[in-house]
Amino acid sequence: MPHSIVIDTNVLYAALRSRRGESRRLLDEVFEGAFTPHVSVPLVLEYEAVLVRESHALGIQPKEARVVIAALLKHAETHQVHFRWPAHVRDPGDAHVLNTAVAASCPHLITFNKSDFHQAWSLGVTLLTPRELRMRIRSNR
């Protein structure tokens, strides 16, 4: 059974920036079916805006960024967000990421910016880096 996760945009960016990092391994495992990413429309729109804007820095074409997002969405479950938890994040611009995790009843939000989601635990969401997620799964086997 695949593990449910919400992937913050910074992790997806890192996955495209380096082919050898934990973020890339996580993305590969999503494509292999080991993880089910949960998304919302605002989160997918952020993925596209950031990855297309930064495509040159990532060494890819904007079209390639959209292909990666489309591939991710083939494995994803989409959720509608009917509530907001802005007080649980330091930057209200990041609320949609936490909102997606809560709407999906997803236990893990994968991010490099844990301090941005300082109250996520109170909503039942655990913050993990890609490496911490993989270590937790290995230790639970």
TORZAMAR-368870 format. One record per residue: residue number from 1; residue in three letters; x, y, z of N, C-alpha, C in turn. Coordinates in steps of 0.001 Angstrom, whole numbers, plus 500000, padded with zeros to 6 digits. Example, Ala and Ser with C-alpha at 12.3 -4.5 7.8 and 13.67 -1.06 7.14 Angstrom:
// TORZAMAR-368870
<pt num="1" residu="Ala" n_u="513190" n_v="494310" n_w="507800" ca_u="512300" ca_v="495500" ca_w="507800" c_u="513200" c_v="496700" c_w="507800"/>
<pt num="2" residu="Ser" n_u="512850" n_v="497750" n_w="507080" ca_u="513670" ca_v="498940" ca_w="507140" c_u="512900" c_v="500030" c_w="507870"/>
***
This chain:
// TORZAMAR-368870
<pt num="1" residu="Met" n_u="500843" n_v="498815" n_w="500000" ca_u="500000" ca_v="500000" ca_w="500000" c_u="500888" c_v="501249" c_w="500000"/>
<pt num="2" residu="Pro" n_u="500672" n_v="502146" n_w="499058" ca_u="501505" ca_v="503352" ca_w="498986" c_u="501305" c_v="504251" c_w="500216"/>
<pt num="3" residu="His" n_u="502355" n_v="504943" n_w="500592" ca_u="502302" ca_v="505903" ca_w="501689" c_u="501757" c_v="507226" c_w="501166"/>
<pt num="4" residu="Ser" n_u="500886" n_v="507862" n_w="501921" ca_u="500298" ca_v="509141" ca_w="501531" c_u="501183" c_v="510295" c_w="501975"/>
<pt num="5" residu="Ile" n_u="501444" n_v="511209" n_w="501048" ca_u="502286" ca_v="512367" ca_w="501338" c_u="501769" c_v="513597" c_w="500599"/>
<pt num="6" residu="Val" n_u="502114" n_v="514760" n_w="501122" ca_u="501976" ca_v="516017" ca_w="500400" c_u="503390" c_v="516522" c_w="500205"/>
<pt num="7" residu="Ile" n_u="503724" n_v="516878" n_w="498986" ca_u="505074" ca_v="517321" ca_w="498651" c_u="505078" c_v="518835" c_w="498494"/>
<pt num="8" residu="Asp" n_u="505858" n_v="519505" n_w="499322" ca_u="506018" ca_v="520950" ca_w="499203" c_u="506793" c_v="521246" c_w="497921"/>
<pt num="9" residu="Thr" n_u="506564" n_v="522402" n_w="497371" ca_u="507187" ca_v="522791" ca_w="496107" c_u="508712" c_v="522766" c_w="496185"/>
<pt num="10" residu="Asn" n_u="509277" n_v="523110" n_w="497335" ca_u="510740" ca_v="523137" ca_w="497436" c_u="511344" c_v="521741" c_w="497271"/>
<pt num="11" residu="Val" n_u="510609" n_v="520714" n_w="497620" ca_u="511096" ca_v="519342" ca_w="497452" c_u="511038" c_v="518942" c_w="495973"/>
<pt num="12" residu="Leu" n_u="509967" n_v="519317" n_w="495307" ca_u="509859" ca_v="519031" ca_w="493877" c_u="510949" c_v="519783" c_w="493102"/>
<pt num="13" residu="Tyr" n_u="511202" n_v="521019" n_w="493491" ca_u="512285" ca_v="521797" ca_w="492873" c_u="513625" c_v="521080" c_w="493055"/>
<pt num="14" residu="Ala" n_u="513896" n_v="520650" n_w="494273" ca_u="515158" ca_v="519958" ca_w="494559" c_u="515271" c_v="518658" c_w="493764"/>
<pt num="15" residu="Ala" n_u="514152" n_v="517981" n_w="493558" ca_u="514164" ca_v="516729" ca_w="492799" c_u="514579" c_v="516965" c_w="491351"/>
<pt num="16" residu="Leu" n_u="514217" n_v="518112" n_w="490816" ca_u="514590" ca_v="518419" ca_w="489434" c_u="515980" c_v="519040" c_w="489347"/>
<pt num="17" residu="Arg" n_u="516447" n_v="519567" n_w="490439" ca_u="517769" ca_v="520208" ca_w="490452" c_u="518905" c_v="519196" c_w="490528"/>
<pt num="18" residu="Ser" n_u="518697" n_v="518114" n_w="491273" ca_u="519752" ca_v="517119" ca_w="491446" c_u="519198" c_v="515720" c_w="491215"/>
<pt num="19" residu="Arg" n_u="519873" n_v="514958" n_w="490420" ca_u="519430" ca_v="513584" ca_w="490141" c_u="519871" c_v="512597" c_w="491199"/>
<pt num="20" residu="Arg" n_u="520710" n_v="513036" n_w="492130" ca_u="521261" ca_v="512111" ca_w="493116" c_u="520743" c_v="512326" c_w="494535"/>
<pt num="21" residu="Gly" n_u="519936" n_v="513331" n_w="494765" ca_u="519491" ca_v="513641" ca_w="496116" c_u="518287" c_v="512830" c_w="496569"/>
<pt num="22" residu="Glu" n_u="517971" n_v="512980" n_w="497830" ca_u="516821" ca_v="512283" ca_w="498420" c_u="515509" c_v="512735" c_w="497793"/>
<pt num="23" residu="Ser" n_u="515429" n_v="513989" n_w="497393" ca_u="514203" ca_v="514479" ca_w="496760" c_u="513947" c_v="513752" c_w="495449"/>
<pt num="24" residu="Arg" n_u="514997" n_v="513533" n_w="494682" ca_u="514862" ca_v="512820" ca_w="493407" c_u="514475" c_v="511367" c_w="493643"/>
<pt num="25" residu="Arg" n_u="515069" n_v="510750" n_w="494673" ca_u="514696" ca_v="509374" ca_w="495002" c_u="513220" c_v="509299" c_w="495371"/>
<pt num="26" residu="Leu" n_u="512763" n_v="510292" n_w="496130" ca_u="511352" ca_v="510334" ca_w="496516" c_u="510462" c_v="510456" c_w="495284"/>
<pt num="27" residu="Leu" n_u="510804" n_v="511351" n_w="494374" ca_u="510016" ca_v="511519" ca_w="493157" c_u="510014" c_v="510235" c_w="492333"/>
<pt num="28" residu="Asp" n_u="511162" n_v="509584" n_w="492215" ca_u="511227" ca_v="508311" ca_w="491495" c_u="510318" c_v="507275" c_w="492154"/>
<pt num="29" residu="Glu" n_u="510294" n_v="507257" n_w="493481" ca_u="509449" ca_v="506294" ca_w="494194" c_u="507966" c_v="506626" c_w="494036"/>
<pt num="30" residu="Val" n_u="507634" n_v="507902" n_w="493876" ca_u="506250" ca_v="508271" ca_w="493555" c_u="505888" c_v="507652" c_w="492213"/>
<pt num="31" residu="Phe" n_u="506774" n_v="507804" n_w="491233" ca_u="506510" ca_v="507260" ca_w="489897" c_u="506454" c_v="505733" c_w="489895"/>
<pt num="32" residu="Glu" n_u="507127" n_v="505103" n_w="490855" ca_u="507101" ca_v="503639" ca_w="490979" c_u="505899" c_v="503148" c_w="491792"/>
<pt num="33" residu="Gly" n_u="505139" n_v="504062" n_w="492374" ca_u="503936" ca_v="503681" ca_w="493118" c_u="504133" c_v="503465" c_w="494607"/>
<pt num="34" residu="Ala" n_u="505302" n_v="503786" n_w="495150" ca_u="505539" ca_v="503597" ca_w="496580" c_u="504869" c_v="504675" c_w="497425"/>
<pt num="35" residu="Phe" n_u="504613" n_v="505843" n_w="496815" ca_u="503982" ca_v="506954" ca_w="497516" c_u="502828" c_v="507486" c_w="496684"/>
<pt num="36" residu="Thr" n_u="501790" n_v="507919" n_w="497359" ca_u="500683" ca_v="508607" ca_w="496704" c_u="500748" c_v="510067" c_w="497113"/>
<pt num="37" residu="Pro" n_u="501077" n_v="510942" n_w="496173" ca_u="501075" ca_v="512358" ca_w="496516" c_u="499645" c_v="512893" c_w="496509"/>
<pt num="38" residu="His" n_u="499352" n_v="513747" n_w="497457" ca_u="498041" ca_v="514382" ca_w="497532" c_u="498224" c_v="515841" c_w="497160"/>
<pt num="39" residu="Val" n_u="497351" n_v="516340" n_w="496302" ca_u="497478" ca_v="517696" ca_w="495784" c_u="496128" c_v="518402" c_w="495835"/>
<pt num="40" residu="Ser" n_u="496193" n_v="519699" n_w="495656" ca_u="495009" ca_v="520541" ca_w="495483" c_u="495309" c_v="521450" c_w="494299"/>
<pt num="41" residu="Val" n_u="494295" n_v="522094" n_w="493779" ca_u="494508" ca_v="522997" ca_w="492643" c_u="495521" c_v="524091" c_w="492998"/>
<pt num="42" residu="Pro" n_u="495398" n_v="524760" n_w="494167" ca_u="496404" ca_v="525791" ca_w="494467" c_u="497832" c_v="525241" c_w="494548"/>
<pt num="43" residu="Leu" n_u="497996" n_v="524042" n_w="495051" ca_u="499335" ca_v="523459" ca_w="495148" c_u="499892" c_v="523148" c_w="493756"/>
<pt num="44" residu="Val" n_u="499083" n_v="522584" n_w="492892" ca_u="499543" ca_v="522272" ca_w="491527" c_u="499870" c_v="523557" c_w="490768"/>
<pt num="45" residu="Leu" n_u="499064" n_v="524592" n_w="490969" ca_u="499354" ca_v="525873" ca_w="490316" c_u="500676" c_v="526453" c_w="490805"/>
<pt num="46" residu="Glu" n_u="500975" n_v="526261" n_w="492079" ca_u="502273" ca_v="526711" ca_w="492591" c_u="503409" c_v="525885" c_w="491993"/>
<pt num="47" residu="Tyr" n_u="503231" n_v="524560" n_w="491925" ca_u="504249" ca_v="523716" ca_w="491284" c_u="504577" c_v="524280" c_w="489903"/>
<pt num="48" residu="Glu" n_u="503531" n_v="524524" n_w="489118" ca_u="503751" ca_v="524978" ca_w="487749" c_u="504405" c_v="526350" c_w="487710"/>
<pt num="49" residu="Ala" n_u="503917" n_v="527284" n_w="488505" ca_u="504464" ca_v="528641" ca_w="488492" c_u="505950" c_v="528636" c_w="488842"/>
<pt num="50" residu="Val" n_u="506317" n_v="527924" n_w="489889" ca_u="507712" ca_v="527913" ca_w="490339" c_u="508603" c_v="527154" c_w="489359"/>
<pt num="51" residu="Leu" n_u="508189" n_v="525961" n_w="488965" ca_u="509061" ca_v="525143" ca_w="488108" c_u="509220" c_v="525735" c_w="486709"/>
<pt num="52" residu="Val" n_u="508171" n_v="526339" n_w="486181" ca_u="508295" ca_v="526978" ca_w="484871" c_u="509162" c_v="528231" c_w="484990"/>
<pt num="53" residu="Arg" n_u="508922" n_v="529037" n_w="486027" ca_u="509717" ca_v="530249" ca_w="486227" c_u="511199" c_v="529920" c_w="486426"/>
<pt num="54" residu="Glu" n_u="511477" n_v="528839" n_w="487124" ca_u="512850" ca_v="528453" ca_w="487450" c_u="513429" c_v="527409" c_w="486492"/>
<pt num="55" residu="Ser" n_u="512737" n_v="527121" n_w="485406" ca_u="513176" ca_v="526050" ca_w="484502" c_u="514590" c_v="526283" c_w="483984"/>
<pt num="56" residu="His" n_u="514930" n_v="527501" n_w="483664" ca_u="516285" ca_v="527769" ca_w="483170" c_u="517324" c_v="527416" c_w="484233"/>
<pt num="57" residu="Ala" n_u="517067" n_v="527808" n_w="485475" ca_u="517987" ca_v="527494" ca_w="486574" c_u="518077" c_v="525989" c_w="486807"/>
<pt num="58" residu="Leu" n_u="517000" n_v="525282" n_w="486511" ca_u="516974" ca_v="523826" ca_w="486678" c_u="517593" c_v="523092" c_w="485492"/>
<pt num="59" residu="Gly" n_u="517886" n_v="523833" n_w="484435" ca_u="518478" ca_v="523218" ca_w="483244" c_u="517478" c_v="522444" c_w="482409"/>
<pt num="60" residu="Ile" n_u="516215" n_v="522856" n_w="482484" ca_u="515170" ca_v="522201" ca_w="481697" c_u="514352" c_v="523263" c_w="480970"/>
<pt num="61" residu="Gln" n_u="513549" n_v="522802" n_w="480024" ca_u="512631" ca_v="523691" ca_w="479322" c_u="511317" c_v="523778" c_w="480115"/>
<pt num="62" residu="Pro" n_u="510579" n_v="524872" n_w="479994" ca_u="509280" ca_v="524966" ca_w="480671" c_u="508365" c_v="523782" c_w="480348"/>
<pt num="63" residu="Lys" n_u="508422" n_v="523314" n_w="479100" ca_u="507608" ca_v="522166" ca_w="478699" c_u="507969" c_v="520924" c_w="479525"/>
<pt num="64" residu="Glu" n_u="509255" n_v="520742" n_w="479801" ca_u="509694" ca_v="519593" ca_w="480587" c_u="509187" c_v="519688" c_w="482028"/>
<pt num="65" residu="Ala" n_u="509148" n_v="520897" n_w="482572" ca_u="508606" ca_v="521081" ca_w="483925" c_u="507140" c_v="520652" c_w="483950"/>
<pt num="66" residu="Arg" n_u="506405" n_v="521023" n_w="482930" ca_u="504979" ca_v="520651" ca_w="482857" c_u="504810" c_v="519137" c_w="482682"/>
<pt num="67" residu="Val" n_u="505717" n_v="518493" n_w="481969" ca_u="505665" ca_v="517040" ca_w="481800" c_u="505865" c_v="516337" c_w="483141"/>
<pt num="68" residu="Val" n_u="506808" n_v="516821" n_w="483937" ca_u="507048" ca_v="516232" ca_w="485265" c_u="505805" c_v="516391" c_w="486134"/>
<pt num="69" residu="Ile" n_u="505206" n_v="517571" n_w="486107" ca_u="503999" ca_v="517798" ca_w="486906" c_u="502874" c_v="516880" c_w="486438"/>
<pt num="70" residu="Ala" n_u="502709" n_v="516741" n_w="485136" ca_u="501673" ca_v="515847" ca_w="484601" c_u="501916" c_v="514404" c_w="485035"/>
<pt num="71" residu="Ala" n_u="503169" n_v="513979" n_w="485025" ca_u="503505" ca_v="512617" ca_w="485468" c_u="503194" c_v="512449" c_w="486946"/>
<pt num="72" residu="Leu" n_u="503504" n_v="513459" n_w="487743" ca_u="503195" ca_v="513421" ca_w="489178" c_u="501685" c_v="513312" c_w="489390"/>
<pt num="73" residu="Leu" n_u="500932" n_v="514055" n_w="488611" ca_u="499476" ca_v="514047" ca_w="488767" c_u="498839" c_v="512708" c_w="488395"/>
<pt num="74" residu="Lys" n_u="499497" n_v="511942" n_w="487552" ca_u="498979" ca_v="510612" ca_w="487219" c_u="498969" c_v="509696" c_w="488431"/>
<pt num="75" residu="His" n_u="499812" n_v="509994" n_w="489397" ca_u="499915" ca_v="509178" ca_w="490611" c_u="499226" c_v="509828" c_w="491806"/>
<pt num="76" residu="Ala" n_u="498722" n_v="511032" n_w="491618" ca_u="498219" ca_v="511835" ca_w="492731" c_u="496715" c_v="511692" c_w="492943"/>
<pt num="77" residu="Glu" n_u="496324" n_v="512012" n_w="494158" ca_u="494913" ca_v="512179" ca_w="494496" c_u="494692" c_v="513664" c_w="494716"/>
<pt num="78" residu="Thr" n_u="493657" n_v="514195" n_w="494074" ca_u="493360" ca_v="515619" ca_w="494160" c_u="492261" c_v="515858" c_w="495182"/>
<pt num="79" residu="His" n_u="492438" n_v="516920" n_w="495958" ca_u="491483" ca_v="517252" ca_w="497009" c_u="491049" c_v="518704" c_w="496883"/>
<pt num="80" residu="Gln" n_u="489807" n_v="518950" n_w="497237" ca_u="489314" ca_v="520317" ca_w="497320" c_u="489517" c_v="520793" c_w="498755"/>
<pt num="81" residu="Val" n_u="489955" n_v="522016" n_w="498876" ca_u="490169" ca_v="522598" ca_w="500193" c_u="489008" c_v="523535" c_w="500484"/>
<pt num="82" residu="His" n_u="488297" n_v="523252" n_w="501574" ca_u="487130" ca_v="524057" ca_w="501940" c_u="487367" c_v="524881" c_w="503195"/>
<pt num="83" residu="Phe" n_u="488573" n_v="524919" n_w="503676" ca_u="488911" ca_v="525651" ca_w="504897" c_u="490351" c_v="526119" c_w="504796"/>
<pt num="84" residu="Arg" n_u="490726" n_v="527021" n_w="505664" ca_u="492092" ca_v="527541" ca_w="505645" c_u="492641" c_v="527549" c_w="507066"/>
<pt num="85" residu="Trp" n_u="493910" n_v="527297" n_w="507183" ca_u="494603" ca_v="527297" ca_w="508463" c_u="495780" c_v="528272" c_w="508419"/>
<pt num="86" residu="Pro" n_u="495561" n_v="529554" n_w="508116" ca_u="496682" ca_v="530486" ca_w="507976" c_u="497449" c_v="530732" c_w="509268"/>
<pt num="87" residu="Ala" n_u="496808" n_v="530582" n_w="510417" ca_u="497500" ca_v="530829" ca_w="511686" c_u="498512" c_v="529729" c_w="512005"/>
<pt num="88" residu="His" n_u="498464" n_v="528637" n_w="511272" ca_u="499346" ca_v="527500" ca_w="511535" c_u="500619" c_v="527529" c_w="510696"/>
<pt num="89" residu="Val" n_u="500780" n_v="528569" n_w="509901" ca_u="501983" ca_v="528728" ca_w="509081" c_u="502565" c_v="530120" c_w="509297"/>
<pt num="90" residu="Arg" n_u="503866" n_v="530236" n_w="509160" ca_u="504516" ca_v="531545" ca_w="509340" c_u="504206" c_v="532491" c_w="508176"/>
<pt num="91" residu="Asp" n_u="504165" n_v="531941" n_w="506977" ca_u="503889" ca_v="532729" ca_w="505776" c_u="502517" c_v="532324" c_w="505253"/>
<pt num="92" residu="Pro" n_u="501535" n_v="533227" n_w="505280" ca_u="500204" ca_v="532873" ca_w="504776" c_u="500214" c_v="532357" c_w="503339"/>
<pt num="93" residu="Gly" n_u="501247" n_v="532692" n_w="502584" ca_u="501387" ca_v="532184" ca_w="501219" c_u="501659" c_v="530696" c_w="501159"/>
<pt num="94" residu="Asp" n_u="502011" n_v="530091" n_w="502291" ca_u="502246" ca_v="528647" ca_w="502359" c_u="501040" c_v="527880" c_w="502904"/>
<pt num="95" residu="Ala" n_u="499985" n_v="528585" n_w="503266" ca_u="498827" ca_v="527930" ca_w="503889" c_u="498228" c_v="526848" c_w="502999"/>
<pt num="96" residu="His" n_u="498247" n_v="527031" n_w="501683" ca_u="497639" ca_v="526051" ca_w="500783" c_u="498316" c_v="524682" c_w="500868"/>
<pt num="97" residu="Val" n_u="499594" n_v="524653" n_w="501211" ca_u="500301" ca_v="523374" ca_w="501324" c_u="499757" c_v="522606" c_w="502535"/>
<pt num="98" residu="Leu" n_u="499696" n_v="523275" n_w="503669" ca_u="499138" ca_v="522644" ca_w="504874" c_u="497659" c_v="522348" c_w="504698"/>
<pt num="99" residu="Asn" n_u="496922" n_v="523254" n_w="504067" ca_u="495494" ca_v="523020" ca_w="503814" c_u="495278" c_v="521735" c_w="503019"/>
<pt num="100" residu="Thr" n_u="496155" n_v="521490" n_w="502064" ca_u="496052" ca_v="520266" ca_w="501253" c_u="496254" c_v="519035" c_w="502124"/>
<pt num="101" residu="Ala" n_u="497256" n_v="519074" n_w="502981" ca_u="497510" ca_v="517917" ca_w="503860" c_u="496325" c_v="517650" c_w="504780"/>
<pt num="102" residu="Val" n_u="495733" n_v="518691" n_w="505326" ca_u="494591" ca_v="518521" ca_w="506229" c_u="493376" c_v="518020" c_w="505456"/>
<pt num="103" residu="Ala" n_u="493108" n_v="518598" n_w="504286" ca_u="491964" ca_v="518169" ca_w="503475" c_u="492087" c_v="516707" c_w="503068"/>
<pt num="104" residu="Ala" n_u="493306" n_v="516248" n_w="502848" ca_u="493553" ca_v="514868" ca_w="502414" c_u="493672" c_v="513904" c_w="503589"/>
<pt num="105" residu="Ser" n_u="493628" n_v="514419" n_w="504804" ca_u="493912" ca_v="513600" ca_w="505996" c_u="495247" c_v="512890" c_w="505815"/>
<pt num="106" residu="Cys" n_u="496186" n_v="513623" n_w="505258" ca_u="497502" ca_v="513084" ca_w="504935" c_u="498433" c_v="513271" c_w="506128"/>
<pt num="107" residu="Pro" n_u="499049" n_v="512226" n_w="506593" ca_u="499866" ca_v="512332" ca_w="507803" c_u="501227" c_v="512996" c_w="507614"/>
<pt num="108" residu="His" n_u="501721" n_v="513071" n_w="506372" ca_u="503084" ca_v="513564" ca_w="506166" c_u="503129" c_v="514687" c_w="505134"/>
<pt num="109" residu="Leu" n_u="503737" n_v="515796" n_w="505532" ca_u="504024" ca_v="516892" ca_w="504621" c_u="505537" c_v="516909" c_w="504457"/>
<pt num="110" residu="Ile" n_u="505985" n_v="516722" n_w="503232" ca_u="507413" ca_v="516613" ca_w="502952" c_u="507926" c_v="517977" c_w="502514"/>
<pt num="111" residu="Thr" n_u="508842" n_v="518532" n_w="503307" ca_u="509323" ca_v="519884" ca_w="503070" c_u="510729" c_v="520063" c_w="503617"/>
<pt num="112" residu="Phe" n_u="511423" n_v="521053" n_w="503081" ca_u="512705" ca_v="521463" ca_w="503648" c_u="512521" c_v="522662" c_w="504577"/>
<pt num="113" residu="Asn" n_u="511326" n_v="523218" n_w="504596" ca_u="511050" ca_v="524414" ca_w="505388" c_u="510108" c_v="524110" c_w="506542"/>
<pt num="114" residu="Lys" n_u="510529" n_v="523257" n_w="507438" ca_u="509690" ca_v="522860" ca_w="508564" c_u="509254" c_v="524042" c_w="509417"/>
<pt num="115" residu="Ser" n_u="510136" n_v="525006" n_w="509593" ca_u="509790" ca_v="526136" ca_w="510449" c_u="508644" c_v="526966" c_w="509876"/>
<pt num="116" residu="Asp" n_u="508389" n_v="526859" n_w="508587" ca_u="507270" ca_v="527582" ca_w="507975" c_u="505917" c_v="527030" c_w="508413"/>
<pt num="117" residu="Phe" n_u="505908" n_v="525792" n_w="508872" ca_u="504655" ca_v="525118" ca_w="509240" c_u="504666" c_v="524808" c_w="510736"/>
<pt num="118" residu="His" n_u="504942" n_v="525809" n_w="511528" ca_u="505221" ca_v="525641" ca_w="512957" c_u="504075" c_v="525039" c_w="513777"/>
<pt num="119" residu="Gln" n_u="502859" n_v="525063" n_w="513293" ca_u="501722" ca_v="524511" ca_w="514041" c_u="501087" c_v="523302" c_w="513340"/>
<pt num="120" residu="Ala" n_u="501744" n_v="522744" n_w="512363" ca_u="501173" ca_v="521620" ca_w="511607" c_u="500846" c_v="520441" c_w="512508"/>
<pt num="121" residu="Trp" n_u="501681" n_v="520192" n_w="513506" ca_u="501481" ca_v="519059" ca_w="514413" c_u="500103" c_v="519125" c_w="515075"/>
<pt num="122" residu="Ser" n_u="499604" n_v="520336" n_w="515359" ca_u="498315" ca_v="520465" ca_w="516042" c_u="497143" c_v="520052" c_w="515148"/>
<pt num="123" residu="Leu" n_u="497410" n_v="519912" n_w="513852" ca_u="496397" ca_v="519453" ca_w="512898" c_u="496638" c_v="518009" c_w="512472"/>
<pt num="124" residu="Gly" n_u="497556" n_v="517337" n_w="513143" ca_u="497833" ca_v="515931" ca_w="512857" c_u="498761" c_v="515692" c_w="511685"/>
<pt num="125" residu="Val" n_u="499521" n_v="516702" n_w="511297" ca_u="500413" ca_v="516584" ca_w="510152" c_u="501868" c_v="516575" c_w="510646"/>
<pt num="126" residu="Thr" n_u="502604" n_v="515560" n_w="510249" ca_u="504016" ca_v="515440" ca_w="510602" c_u="504850" c_v="516026" c_w="509477"/>
<pt num="127" residu="Leu" n_u="505805" n_v="516856" n_w="509837" ca_u="506712" ca_v="517467" ca_w="508862" c_u="507977" c_v="516637" c_w="508772"/>
<pt num="128" residu="Leu" n_u="508335" n_v="516256" n_w="507554" ca_u="509533" ca_v="515450" ca_w="507335" c_u="510274" c_v="515945" c_w="506104"/>
<pt num="129" residu="Thr" n_u="511587" n_v="515843" n_w="506127" ca_u="512361" ca_v="516061" ca_w="504910" c_u="512284" c_v="514754" c_w="504113"/>
<pt num="130" residu="Pro" n_u="512664" n_v="514766" n_w="502849" ca_u="512670" ca_v="513507" ca_w="502091" c_u="513518" c_v="512425" c_w="502762"/>
<pt num="131" residu="Arg" n_u="514663" n_v="512794" n_w="503268" ca_u="515531" ca_v="511817" ca_w="503946" c_u="514852" c_v="511252" c_w="505196"/>
<pt num="132" residu="Glu" n_u="514243" n_v="512114" n_w="506001" ca_u="513567" ca_v="511643" ca_w="507216" c_u="512411" c_v="510705" c_w="506882"/>
<pt num="133" residu="Leu" n_u="511693" n_v="510998" n_w="505815" ca_u="510601" ca_v="510116" ca_w="505397" c_u="511127" c_v="508739" c_w="505037"/>
<pt num="134" residu="Arg" n_u="512167" n_v="508705" n_w="504229" ca_u="512719" ca_v="507415" ca_w="503810" c_u="513279" c_v="506643" c_w="505004"/>
<pt num="135" residu="Met" n_u="513932" n_v="507347" n_w="505949" ca_u="514460" ca_v="506670" ca_w="507143" c_u="513318" c_v="506118" c_w="508009"/>
<pt num="136" residu="Arg" n_u="512242" n_v="506896" n_w="508142" ca_u="511106" ca_v="506444" ca_w="508946" c_u="510472" c_v="505197" c_w="508326"/>
<pt num="137" residu="Ile" n_u="510338" n_v="505184" n_w="507037" ca_u="509726" ca_v="504035" ca_w="506373" c_u="510622" c_v="502804" c_w="506502"/>
<pt num="138" residu="Arg" n_u="511931" n_v="502989" n_w="506328" ca_u="512861" ca_v="501868" ca_w="506483" c_u="512829" c_v="501305" c_w="507896"/>
<pt num="139" residu="Ser" n_u="512725" n_v="502165" n_w="508886" ca_u="512730" ca_v="501696" ca_w="510275" c_u="511421" c_v="501016" c_w="510672"/>
<pt num="140" residu="Asn" n_u="510354" n_v="501269" n_w="509922" ca_u="509054" ca_v="500649" ca_w="510211" c_u="508854" c_v="499329" c_w="509495"/>
<pt num="141" residu="Arg" n_u="509808" n_v="498903" n_w="508690" ca_u="509659" ca_v="497653" ca_w="507933" c_u="509899" c_v="496469" c_w="508811"/>
***
